[in-house]
């Protein structure tokens, strides 16, 4: 066992049992397997087994489980041990353990600072983070841990120094570390909690990049402070639709559903905002029992020439299915295929439906109790023997409780679906086969480029409590196993 190998496996998911499948093993009662693999170098098994032992009062045993991993000097192992110690009320030991790792900066320093702040050493935490303010993650932590410490002006001065007067980045690589936009956002957070809301707004209006993690900080600030007129004006000019979403949310929370609907239906919105707003509007209508109207909204997007993009079609057909109109969804797909000149009724041949639409058809058929028909049509499709077709059909079979059939379908595509197949094997009680498959070290094909086209956004039934999908090979690491 060495740190480099542990790190490679933890980052890529290759050759190991990933965290979501460890959780799946435990849910299904396979504790002995998790314990066994924890002693054989399986990090995610060790981390989870140590946590369980700690919860059961077997703390010395929990620390012993982590000891071989900690001996490699690998930071995640030290962090896991420190988290256990803190949870057990032994914060001084956790701090002492983390401190040597924090010398290198980065995540260990952030962890130590937050740990110090939680246990009565906030001034030291602020000092440590202030020294690393050029790092965006450390600057964010500084703003968070300094709240209520009476050091807001000190923090504001550090952040203001990172916002050069008159400078605007013209490329993503212009300002490394804490860029001016991020610094402005963090400084705005400080000003807002000081009650200096106008200053916060002015700062946020200077940003070049306003959409971060699919949200807009200025829109959120205006919404929090009830400044709906300003938010409405911002919604007219903000290109990503975040301001409109916040405004509609404020109105919906007040019980003004019609007002929220009107936000998304403004005639002066750009085509781009209308496009993105249609999804939000459909969701809003569906939440309030107006599914027929939601379907019409998506039909208005999908029916014009060029409007039937895969995400639009999937959303529309999901609405049809969710509102007991799956047959109409199938009819709409038939009409779509007819307009495109495809022989969709045959389900095979040169004119067959494109797979990204065909997989939606399969789900509608399965939802109508016509699973066997869906499987047969998938086998007859020109793309029916591909790895992505196997994924779709195996999901349908597994959802119907036909796990062994799902396994058999995936086995010829084990390289592309190692984690997915392993999850199905676990469900079928074939734990040893699943572990053997996961621990193979042979190279796997990179299917990343196909993800957007064929990932099934509605596959949430098997998600674990953290929101990750135990059968999704990227859900734990952010990258496909390779």
C-alpha positions in Angstrom: 0.0 0.0 0.0 1.4 3.4 -0.9 0.1 6.9 -1.2 0.4 7.3 -4.9 -1.6 4.1 -5.6 -4.2 5.1 -3.1 -4.5 8.5 -4.6 -4.8 7.2 -8.2 -7.6 4.8 -7.3 -9.5 7.4 -5.2 -9.3 10.0 -8.0 -10.1 7.8 -11.0 -12.1 5.0 -9.4 -10.0 2.5 -11.3 -9.2 -0.9 -9.7 -11.2 -0.3 -6.5 -14.7 -0.4 -5.0 -16.1 3.1 -5.3 -17.8 4.8 -2.3 -21.4 4.5 -3.7 -21.0 0.8 -4.1 -19.5 0.4 -0.6 -22.7 2.1 0.6 -24.8 -0.3 -1.5 -23.0 -3.3 0.0 -23.8 -2.1 3.5 -27.4 -1.3 2.7 -27.8 -4.9 1.4 -26.2 -6.4 4.6 -22.7 -7.3 3.2 -20.8 -5.8 6.2 -18.4 -8.8 6.3 -17.3 -8.1 2.7 -16.7 -4.4 3.5 -14.7 -5.4 6.6 -12.6 -7.9 4.6 -11.9 -5.5 1.8 -11.0 -2.7 4.2 -8.1 -4.8 5.3 -7.0 -5.5 1.8 -6.3 -1.9 0.7 -9.8 -0.8 -0.4 -9.8 2.8 0.8 -13.5 3.5 0.5 -14.3 0.3 2.4 -11.8 1.3 5.1 -13.2 4.8 5.5 -16.8 3.6 5.8 -16.0 0.6 8.0 -14.0 2.8 10.4 -16.9 5.2 10.6 -19.4 2.4 11.4 -17.1 1.0 14.1 -16.8 4.4 15.7 -20.6 4.8 15.8 -20.8 1.4 17.5 -18.3 2.5 20.2 -15.5 0.4 18.9 -13.2 3.3 18.5 -9.8 1.6 19.0 -10.7 -0.8 16.2 -11.8 2.0 14.0 -8.4 3.7 14.3 -6.7 0.4 13.6 -8.6 0.1 10.3 -7.2 3.4 9.2 -3.7 2.9 10.6 -2.1 1.2 7.5 -3.5 4.0 5.2 -2.3 6.7 7.6 1.1 5.2 7.7 1.6 6.0 3.9 1.4 9.7 4.7 -1.7 10.1 2.5 -3.7 13.2 3.4 -7.2 11.7 2.9 -6.4 9.0 5.4 -5.2 11.7 7.9 -8.3 13.7 7.3 -10.6 10.7 7.8 -8.9 9.9 11.2 -9.1 13.6 12.2 -12.8 13.7 11.4 -13.4 10.6 13.6 -11.4 12.1 16.4 -13.4 15.4 16.2 -16.7 13.5 16.1 -15.6 11.7 19.3 -14.9 14.9 21.1 -11.2 14.7 20.8 -10.6 17.9 18.8 -7.1 18.6 20.2 -5.9 15.3 18.8 -7.5 16.0 15.5 -5.8 19.4 15.3 -2.4 17.9 16.2 -2.9 15.3 13.5 -3.9 17.7 10.7 -1.3 20.5 11.5 1.8 18.9 9.8 -0.2 18.4 6.6 -1.4 22.0 6.5 2.2 23.3 6.0 1.8 22.4 2.3 -1.3 24.7 2.1 -4.3 23.7 -0.1 -7.0 21.5 1.2 -5.2 20.4 4.3 -4.7 24.0 5.4 -8.4 24.7 4.7 -9.4 21.7 6.7 -7.2 22.7 9.7 -8.4 26.2 9.7 -12.1 25.2 9.7 -11.3 22.7 12.4 -9.6 25.4 14.5 -12.5 27.8 14.0 -15.0 25.2 15.2 -13.1 24.6 18.4 -12.3 28.0 19.9 -9.2 29.0 17.8 -10.9 31.2 15.3 -8.2 34.0 15.4 -5.5 31.4 14.5 -7.7 30.1 11.7 -8.2 33.6 10.3 -4.4 34.2 10.5 -3.6 31.0 8.6 -6.2 31.7 5.9 -5.2 35.3 5.5 -1.7 34.2 4.7 -3.1 32.1 1.8 -5.7 34.5 0.6 -4.4 34.3 -3.0 -6.0 30.8 -3.2 -9.7 31.0 -4.0 -10.7 28.1 -1.8 -8.8 29.5 1.2 -10.2 33.0 0.6 -13.7 31.5 0.6 -13.0 29.7 3.8 -11.6 32.9 5.3 -14.8 34.7 4.6 -16.9 31.9 6.1 -14.9 31.3 9.3 -14.5 35.1 10.0 -18.2 35.7 10.2 -19.1 37.0 13.7 -15.4 37.3 14.7 -15.2 41.1 14.5 -12.6 40.9 11.8 -14.7 41.9 8.8 -12.7 45.0 7.9 -9.4 43.1 8.0 -10.8 40.5 5.7 -12.3 43.1 3.4 -8.9 44.9 3.1 -7.3 41.6 2.0 -10.0 41.0 -0.6 -10.0 44.6 -1.9 -6.3 44.3 -2.6 -7.1 41.5 -5.0 -9.3 43.6 -7.1 -7.0 45.8 -9.3 -8.6 49.2 -10.1 -9.7 49.3 -13.8 -8.4 45.8 -14.5 -10.7 43.3 -16.3 -9.5 39.8 -17.2 -9.8 39.1 -20.9 -9.0 35.4 -20.7 -9.6 32.6 -18.1 -5.9 32.4 -17.5 -5.3 36.1 -16.8 -5.4 36.1 -13.0 -4.4 32.8 -11.4 -5.5 31.9 -7.9 -8.0 34.4 -6.5 -9.3 36.3 -9.6 -10.9 39.7 -9.3 -14.4 38.4 -10.0 -14.2 35.9 -7.2 -12.6 38.5 -4.9 -15.5 40.9 -5.6 -18.0 38.2 -4.9 -16.4 37.4 -1.5 -16.0 41.0 -0.6 -19.7 41.5 -1.4 -20.5 38.7 1.0 -18.6 40.5 3.7 -20.3 43.8 2.9 -23.8 42.2 2.9 -23.4 40.7 6.4 -22.2 44.2 7.6 -25.5 45.6 6.4 -23.8 47.5 3.6 -26.1 46.1 0.9 -25.7 48.9 -1.6 -21.9 48.5 -1.6 -22.3 44.7 -2.1 -24.6 45.3 -5.1 -22.2 47.8 -6.6 -19.3 45.3 -6.2 -21.3 42.5 -7.9 -22.2 44.8 -10.8 -18.4 45.0 -11.6 -18.0 41.3 -12.4 -17.2 40.1 -15.9 -18.5 36.5 -15.2 -21.8 36.6 -13.4 -22.9 33.0 -13.6 -21.1 30.6 -11.2 -22.3 27.1 -10.5 -25.5 27.8 -12.3 -26.4 30.8 -10.1 -25.9 34.5 -9.9 -24.9 36.0 -6.6 -26.3 39.4 -7.4 -29.7 37.9 -8.2 -29.7 36.0 -4.9 -28.7 39.1 -2.9 -31.5 41.2 -4.4 -34.0 38.4 -3.7 -32.9 38.0 -0.1 -33.4 41.7 0.5 -36.8 41.9 -1.2 -35.6 44.3 -3.8 -37.9 42.9 -6.4 -38.0 46.0 -8.7 -34.2 45.9 -9.1 -34.3 42.2 -9.5 -37.0 42.5 -12.2 -34.9 45.1 -14.0 -31.8 42.8 -13.7 -33.9 39.9 -15.1 -34.4 41.8 -18.3 -30.7 42.1 -19.0 -29.2 39.0 -17.4 -28.6 36.5 -20.1 -28.5 33.2 -18.2 -32.0 33.5 -16.7 -30.8 33.3 -13.1 -32.4 36.6 -12.1 -35.7 35.6 -13.6 -35.5 32.3 -11.6 -34.9 34.2 -8.4 -37.7 36.7 -9.1 -40.1 33.9 -9.9 -39.0 32.1 -6.7 -39.7 35.1 -4.6 -43.2 35.6 -6.1 -44.0 31.9 -5.8 -43.0 31.9 -2.1 -45.4 34.8 -1.6 -48.2 32.7 -3.1 -48.2 34.8 -6.3 -48.0 31.9 -8.8 -49.5 33.9 -11.6 -46.8 36.5 -11.1 -44.1 33.9 -11.2 -45.5 32.5 -14.4 -45.6 35.9 -15.9 -41.9 36.4 -15.2 -41.0 33.5 -17.5 -43.5 34.6 -20.2 -42.2 38.2 -20.6 -42.4 39.0 -24.3 -39.3 41.2 -24.2 -37.0 38.3 -23.1 -34.3 37.2 -25.5 -34.7 33.9 -27.3 -32.0 32.4 -25.1 -33.8 33.4 -21.9 -37.1 32.2 -23.3 -35.5 28.8 -24.1 -34.0 28.3 -20.6 -37.0 29.8 -19.0 -39.3 27.3 -20.6 -37.8 24.5 -18.6 -38.2 26.5 -15.4 -41.8 27.5 -16.3 -42.7 23.9 -17.1 -41.4 22.8 -13.7 -43.3 25.6 -12.0 -46.6 24.7 -13.7 -46.0 21.0 -12.9 -45.4 21.8 -9.2 -48.8 23.4 -9.0 -50.8 20.7 -10.6 -50.9 22.3 -14.1 -49.2 19.5 -16.0 -51.2 20.0 -19.2 -50.0 23.6 -19.4 -46.4 22.4 -18.7 -46.7 20.0 -21.6 -47.9 22.8 -23.9 -44.9 25.0 -22.8 -42.5 22.3 -23.9 -44.5 21.5 -27.0 -44.1 25.2 -28.0 -40.3 24.7 -27.7 -40.1 21.2 -29.4 -42.6 21.6 -32.3 -40.9 24.3 -34.4 -38.3 23.2 -36.9 -35.0 22.5 -35.1 -36.6 22.7 -31.7 -36.6 18.9 -30.9 -33.3 18.9 -29.1 -32.7 15.8 -27.0 -33.1 17.6 -23.7 -36.3 19.2 -24.9 -37.7 15.9 -26.1 -36.7 14.1 -22.9 -38.3 16.8 -20.7 -41.5 16.8 -22.8 -41.9 13.0 -22.8 -41.1 12.8 -19.0 -44.0 15.3 -18.5 -46.3 13.1 -20.7 -45.3 10.0 -18.6 -45.6 11.8 -15.2 -49.1 13.0 -16.0 -50.5 9.7 -17.3 -50.2 10.6 -21.0 -47.4 8.2 -22.1 -49.5 7.1 -25.1 -49.6 10.7 -26.3 -45.8 10.9 -25.8 -45.4 8.0 -28.1 -47.7 9.5 -30.7 -45.7 12.8 -30.5 -42.5 10.8 -31.1 -44.1 9.2 -34.1 -45.1 12.5 -35.5 -41.6 13.9 -34.9 -40.1 10.9 -36.8 -42.5 11.4 -39.6 -41.6 15.0 -40.0 -37.9 14.0 -40.1 -38.7 11.3 -42.7 -37.8 8.5 -40.4 -39.6 5.2 -40.3 -39.9 5.2 -36.5 -42.6 2.6 -36.4 -40.3 -0.1 -37.7 -37.7 0.6 -35.0 -34.9 -0.7 -37.2 -33.3 -0.1 -40.6 -31.8 2.9 -42.3 -34.6 5.2 -41.2 -34.6 4.1 -37.6 -35.1 6.7 -34.9 -31.9 8.2 -33.5 -31.0 6.5 -30.3 -31.2 9.6 -28.0 -34.9 9.8 -29.0 -35.4 6.1 -29.2 -34.3 5.6 -25.6 -37.1 8.0 -24.5 -39.5 5.8 -26.5 -38.3 2.8 -24.6 -38.9 4.4 -21.2 -42.4 5.3 -22.3 -43.1 1.8 -23.4 -41.8 0.4 -20.2 -44.0 2.8 -18.2 -47.0 1.5 -20.1 -46.2 -2.1 -19.0 -44.8 -2.9 -22.4 -41.2 -3.8 -21.2 -40.8 -6.9 -23.3 -41.8 -5.0 -26.4 -39.2 -2.3 -25.5 -36.5 -4.8 -25.1 -37.2 -6.5 -28.4 -37.3 -3.2 -30.2 -34.0 -2.2 -28.6 -32.4 -5.4 -29.8 -33.7 -4.7 -33.4 -32.4 -1.2 -33.5 -29.2 -0.6 -35.5 -27.5 0.7 -32.3 -29.0 -2.0 -30.1 -25.7 -3.7 -29.6 -23.8 -0.7 -28.4 -22.6 0.0 -24.8 -25.1 2.9 -24.4 -28.0 0.8 -25.6 -27.1 -1.8 -23.0 -27.1 0.8 -20.3 -30.6 2.1 -21.2 -32.2 -1.3 -21.5 -30.5 -2.7 -18.4 -31.9 0.2 -16.4 -35.4 -0.7 -17.6 -34.9 -4.4 -16.7 -33.5 -3.6 -13.3 -36.4 -1.2 -12.5 -38.7 -4.1 -13.2 -36.9 -6.4 -10.9 -35.3 -8.4 -13.7 -31.8 -8.0 -12.3 -30.2 -11.1 -13.8 -31.4 -10.1 -17.3 -29.9 -6.7 -16.7 -26.6 -8.3 -15.7 -26.5 -10.5 -18.8 -27.1 -7.5 -21.0 -24.3 -5.6 -19.5 -21.7 -8.3 -19.3 -20.5 -8.0 -23.0 -19.9 -4.3 -22.3 -18.1 -4.7 -18.9 -15.2 -2.4 -19.9 -17.6 0.6 -20.5 -19.9 -0.3 -17.6 -17.7 -1.7 -14.9 -19.3 0.1 -12.0 -22.8 -0.2 -13.3 -22.4 -3.9 -13.9 -20.9 -4.4 -10.5 -23.9 -2.6 -8.9 -26.2 -5.0 -10.7 -24.2 -8.0 -9.6 -24.4 -6.8 -6.0 -28.2 -6.5 -6.3 -28.2 -10.0 -7.7 -26.3 -11.3 -4.6 -23.1 -12.0 -6.6 -20.8 -9.9 -4.4 -17.7 -11.9 -5.1 -18.1 -11.4 -8.8 -18.7 -7.7 -8.4 -15.6 -7.2 -6.3 -13.5 -9.2 -8.8 -14.8 -7.1 -11.6 -14.1 -3.8 -9.9 -10.5 -4.8 -8.9 -9.4 -5.6 -12.4 -6.6 -3.3 -13.6 -7.1 -3.6 -17.3 -7.6 -0.4 -19.2 -11.1 0.8 -20.0 -12.4 2.8 -23.0 -13.0 6.5 -22.5 -16.7 7.0 -23.0 -16.6 10.6 -21.7 -17.5 12.1 -25.1 -20.8 10.2 -25.3 -21.9 11.1 -21.8 -24.0 14.2 -22.7 -25.8 12.4 -25.5 -26.7 9.2 -23.7 -26.7 9.9 -19.9 -30.1 9.3 -18.5 -30.9 12.3 -16.3 -33.9 10.6 -14.8 -31.9 7.7 -13.3 -32.4 8.7 -9.6 -34.0 5.6 -8.1 -30.7 4.1 -7.1 -29.2 7.3 -5.8 -27.7 7.0 -2.3 -28.4 9.5 0.5 -25.7 11.9 -0.7 -27.4 12.2 -4.1 -24.9 10.2 -6.0 -25.9 7.2 -8.2 -24.2 4.0 -7.0 -24.2 2.7 -10.6 -22.8 5.9 -12.2 -19.1 5.4 -12.8 -18.5 9.2 -12.5 -20.7 10.1 -9.5 -18.1 9.7 -6.9 -14.9 10.9 -8.6 -16.1 13.3 -11.3 -14.5 11.2 -14.0 -15.0 7.9 -15.7 -13.0 4.9 -14.5 -9.9 4.6 -16.7 
